[in-house]
Amino acid sequence: MDNQITAYTYIGEGKVVVNKRLIFYQEKIATFAEFIRALYKQEQVSYPKFYKMDSLSKLGFISAELLLRNENPGRFKPGSLAVVLANSSSSLDTDLAHQDSIRNRSAYFPSPSVFVYTLANIVIGEICIRNGLKGENAFLVSEKFNPAQLQEYVSDLLDNGYAEACICGWVEILGNNFKAVMALVEKEGSGAVLKKEFAPLPFTEASLNDLMNVN
Amino acid sequence: MDELIDKLKKEIIAQLNLEDISAGDINPDAPLFGEGLGLDSIDALELIVLLEKNYGIKIEDPKDGKKIFYSIRTMAEFITEHQKKA
């Protein structure tokens, strides 16, 4: 059976698209913080820890919330929903914030809550904690979006029985430049509740490229 | 003491990014950890940094932390006591 994309989210250029439907739009984005807070409020997500996350985790967390909103993660066997994300800046956005807090020897107050986010894969941890996921996970860093690598890695997990389904995508942020594309990939006929507005896409490089440019 | 308690509430809200909570929502006698504000271990480290950064107080013995950070009031009492000694 082929692997297919049964849901996706796109966040970029002021737009938030979920399964082809535009759900949020800000023409002028002052800062990422304002954008993501407005989205969080509009979507009525209730998770106080959200405010304590770094920007990369906030972006990935909201993407996953929207992606899984109409899903029942309980339909997957425990430990069988994997998460594979990628970006180009790793955790540099937070690394710079940490560096800023230790730059001045006379005012040396590194923040523990900033420091704990100086690894890119923490965003996966936040998604897994929220959704009770214990499956395979990986965070890949490459200069540019590499759909071939992502497609190959995720297909290997699904085709060899390491996972029944996988949340995969691109979650990139540096300062106020950000973009997130996330897809739920699973075997054809896996029991996914298909959405009327969105027919599943084949899980191919071309599909991933299309989602990156859904705008 | 009340003035210091109010100041601490605002500082904690800012330092710990408790965006959905206002100073008026915090009971100064409620436990900071476990129940009450439900803070975690990273928040505890942030409170230690806050004491050092804003009040110049270093906690010498980590065992004292449980007592000092029990509530906003115990923090305020500790700061007041420390300032009297200084």
Interface residues (C-beta under 8 A of the other chain):
Chain A: P48 Y51 K52 F109 P110 S111 P112 S113 V116
Chain B: L16 N17 L18 E19 D20 G38 I42 D43 L45 E46 V49 E52 K53
